[in-house]
Amino acid sequence: MPLTIRSGNKVHRFTVEVARSGAEQAYGMMNRDSLPGDRGMLFPYDPPQAVAFWMKDTLIPLDLVFVAPGGTILNIIENAVPLSFEQLPSAGPVEAVLEIAGGRSAELGLKPGDRVEWPR
């Protein structure tokens, strides 16, 4: 599915997989050895809620982009450590979490308040 992030006057385009079911969300990006810079995975939540991720069985560093209700970035955790059990929390209720390649959010200059859009 297409997803865009509007950051200032720039538009960044991604193609994302959507983890809709509990099983898909639990498995996430586990056991992958690479992720192209224009790809990712979206974890939608209805209703919005505070969430925490971990990197168990995830082999590559990822950036976690937490999306507040209304579609703005609430917070970003960059370069989550592969295979870690550390809890990586949202800064409040979110309607989605976007996982992208580790370091990509810094490369693109993403920040809280930027707008995330996808077909709902």
C-alpha positions in Angstrom: 0.0 0.0 0.0 1.3 3.5 -0.7 2.1 5.8 2.2 3.5 9.3 2.2 5.1 11.5 4.8 4.9 15.3 4.4 7.9 16.9 6.2 8.1 20.7 5.6 7.9 21.1 1.8 9.2 17.6 1.1 7.1 14.5 0.4 8.5 11.1 1.1 6.9 8.1 -0.6 6.9 4.5 0.8 5.3 1.2 -0.1 4.3 -0.5 3.1 2.9 -3.8 4.1 0.0 -3.6 6.6 0.0 -5.8 9.7 -3.7 -5.9 10.4 -4.3 -9.0 12.4 -2.9 -9.8 15.9 -0.7 -12.5 14.4 0.6 -10.2 11.6 1.4 -7.6 14.2 3.1 -10.1 16.5 5.3 -11.3 13.7 6.0 -7.9 12.2 9.4 -7.6 10.5 11.0 -10.6 12.2 13.6 -12.8 10.4 14.2 -10.3 7.6 17.8 -9.6 6.6 17.2 -6.3 4.7 14.6 -3.6 4.1 14.8 -1.2 1.1 14.8 2.5 2.0 11.4 3.1 0.4 9.6 0.1 2.1 8.2 -0.4 5.5 5.4 -2.0 7.6 2.4 -0.2 9.1 0.7 -1.4 12.3 -2.7 0.3 12.6 -4.6 0.5 15.9 -8.4 1.0 16.2 -9.0 2.4 18.7 -5.8 4.5 19.2 -3.8 3.3 22.1 -0.4 3.6 23.8 1.9 0.8 22.5 5.4 -0.5 23.0 7.4 -2.6 20.6 10.5 -4.8 21.0 13.0 -6.2 18.5 13.0 -9.9 19.5 13.8 -12.0 16.4 14.2 -8.8 14.3 17.5 -9.0 12.6 17.9 -5.5 11.2 17.8 -2.0 12.9 14.5 -0.2 12.4 13.1 3.2 13.0 9.7 3.2 14.7 7.5 6.1 13.7 4.6 6.5 16.1 1.6 8.2 14.4 -0.9 10.1 16.7 -4.6 10.1 16.0 -5.1 12.6 13.1 -2.0 11.4 11.3 0.9 13.4 12.7 4.1 11.9 14.0 4.1 11.8 17.8 7.6 10.4 18.3 10.3 8.5 16.6 12.7 5.8 18.0 15.7 5.6 15.7 17.8 2.5 15.0 16.1 0.1 17.4 18.7 -2.5 18.3 18.1 -5.9 16.6 17.2 -8.9 18.8 16.6 -6.6 21.9 13.9 -7.3 24.5 13.9 -3.6 25.5 10.4 -2.0 25.4 10.2 0.9 22.9 7.1 2.9 23.8 5.0 5.5 22.0 4.8 8.9 23.8 1.0 8.5 24.0 -1.9 7.0 22.2 -1.3 6.2 18.5 -3.4 5.2 15.5 -0.4 3.5 13.8 3.2 2.7 14.0 5.4 2.7 10.9 8.6 0.6 10.8 11.2 1.7 8.3 14.9 1.0 7.8 17.1 2.0 10.6 18.5 5.5 10.2 16.0 6.4 7.4 14.0 8.9 9.5 17.2 10.9 10.2 18.2 10.7 6.5 14.9 12.2 5.5 14.7 14.7 8.4 11.5 13.3 9.8 10.3 14.9 13.1 7.3 15.0 15.4 4.4 17.0 13.8 5.2 15.7 10.2 2.1 14.3 8.5 1.7 10.6 7.6 -0.9 9.7 5.0 -2.2 6.3 3.8 -5.4 4.9 2.4 -7.6 3.9 5.3 
